[in-house]
Amino acid sequence: MEAWRLIAAALIAAGGVVLVLLTMAKVRERSGSTNGQVALSGAITSTVLAVLCLLVATTLAAWLSWALVIAVGLAVTVMLLAS
């Protein structure tokens, strides 16, 4: 496995952990949300993150992998600035 794939997957995983926590916090802030909804949002986001990391580490093209790294970074930045 190429080193750039591991680096890209690690960057997506690092940003993705923050995205999971921010998503769960946003769901928790909504009025009327239950603990189950918070857990479900965390589970869905974690699953999408795991699949994305697996695809980056194994099959996606270099340009698409780095585009996803940039997209995750931008999403984290926007969500942090908006909260």
Secondary structure, DSSP 8 states (H G I E B T S, - for coil): --HHHHHHHHHHHHHHHHHHHHHHHHHHHSTT--HHHHHHHHHHHHHHHHHHHHHHHHTS-HHHHHHHHHHHHHHHHHHHHH-
